[in-house]
């Protein structure tokens, strides 16, 4: 495959939903890491509290940018199907990153180790989070009441998903 085709394909992916999701994640990581650094070095918070503050601050642009820019939602926020699941995932990420931060703080006691621990805790959830956001919260299942009803209690689908626009074509 020629280099030009690879570049065009990469650019097309970057402009699509996965690319926008990655860009939003980069913004959230930057906000979280800067807040963590300021909380640790300037404010002097303990590592666990600095992690809690930075994750909380980073979740705000993450939710808003994912909802409005990545998935293009313009309707009112739905608490049970959007806000609550997003914050549950954020709390799971907070728990993972806090555990990693505690280990880094005890074993290395260095700002860079704590920042890397915070980042790795969320890195573990990054792909799973995209799938949840795309399938359940903001994507095809959230838009299609038939598909939404097809989700079983264990989270699996009973019927195959068809994009609503493609089904009419």
N, C-alpha and C positions, 0 to 999 in steps of 0.2 A: 504494500500500500504506500503510495507516495506521501512524502512529508506534508504536502499541502492538504491532502485529504485527512490526514491525522489531525492537523491543526484545525481544520474546519469542523471536524467531528468533535474535537475537544471543546471548541468555542460554542458549538450548538448545545452540548451538554451543560456547559457553564451557564448558558442563558436559560436553560430549562429549570424545572423544579428542583432536581438534585443539586444543581449548581447554586441556585438561590439559597437552598437549605445550607449548603456548605459555607456560603458567604455570611449568612446569618449566624451560623455557628462560630465563624471567625470573629464576628463582631462581639458575640456573647463571651467568647473566650478572652478577647482583648479587654472588655469591660471587667470581667471577673478577675483577670490577672492583675490589672492595674489597681482595682479596688483591694485585692489581696495584698499587693505590695505596699500600698499606702496604709492599709490597716495594720500591717506588721511593722513597717519601718517608721512611718511618720506618727501614727496614732499610738503604736505600741501595744496593740491587742495581743492576747495569747493566740496561738496558731488556730485552735479550734474556733474561737470566736471570730477571728479574722476570716476563716473559711466560711462560717455561717453568714456573715455580713456580705462577703463577696459573691457567694452563690445567690443570695437573695437579690442583690443588686443586678447581677448578670441575667437573672431570669426575666426581668421586666422587658428589656429590649428583645430578648429571645422570643418571648410569647408574642409580643406585638408585631415584630417583623415576620415571624413565621405565619401568623394568622393573616395579616393583611397583605404582605408582599409575596411570600412563598406560595401560599394557598389561595390568595386573592379573595378572602372572605370579606364581605362588606355588611353582613347582617349583624344583628345584636349578638353579643357574646352569650353563649349558652353555658350556664354554670355546670350542669351535670355531664355534658358531653364534650366540653372544650376546656373550661377553666380548671375544674377539679382534676381531670386526668392529667393535664399538663403539670399542675402543681404536685400531684402524686409522683409523677416521673421526676420532677425536680427534687422532691424529698428523697427519693431513692438515690438519685445522683449525689445529693448532699450527704446522705449516709455513707455511700461508698467513698466519696472524696474525703469526708471527715475521718473515716477509718484510716485511709491512706495518709492523711495529714498527721494524725496522731502517731502513726508509725514513723513517718519522716521526722517529726519533731523530736521523738524519743531517741531515734538512732543517729540523726545527723545534726539536728538543731541548727539548720542553715536555711535562710530565706529561699534560696533556689531549690532546695530539696522539698520544701513545703509547697512551693509553687508547682513543681513537677508532680507532686503527689495529688494536688487539687486537679490538675489537668488530666492525669491518668485516670482518676476516679470517674470523670465524665466521659473520657474517651471510650471506656468500656461500654457505655450505654448509647453511644452516638448512632450506630446503625439501627439498633432496636427502636430507638426513639423516632427515627425517620419513618420506619415502617408503621409504627403506631399512629403517628401524626397523619401519615398519608392514607392509611387504610381506615382508621376508625374516626379520628377527630375531625379532620378538615377535608379528607379526600373523598373517594368514590362512595364509600359506605355512608358517610355523613350526608352526602347530597342525595342519595337514592333511598327512599323509604323502603322499597322492596328489598334492596340489598341489606339495609340496616336491620330489617326484620329477620334476615337469613342468618344473622350472627347467633350462633349457639351460645349457651352459658359458658362453655369452655373456651370461647373465643374463636372457634373455627367456623368456617362458612359452610352452610348446607347447600347453597347453590353457587355456581360460578358467577363471578362479578363480570358485568359487561358495562363498559363506559356508557353513560346515558346518551352522549352525542353520537357515538358509533352505532348504538342500537337503532337509532332513527334513520341512519343513512342507508 
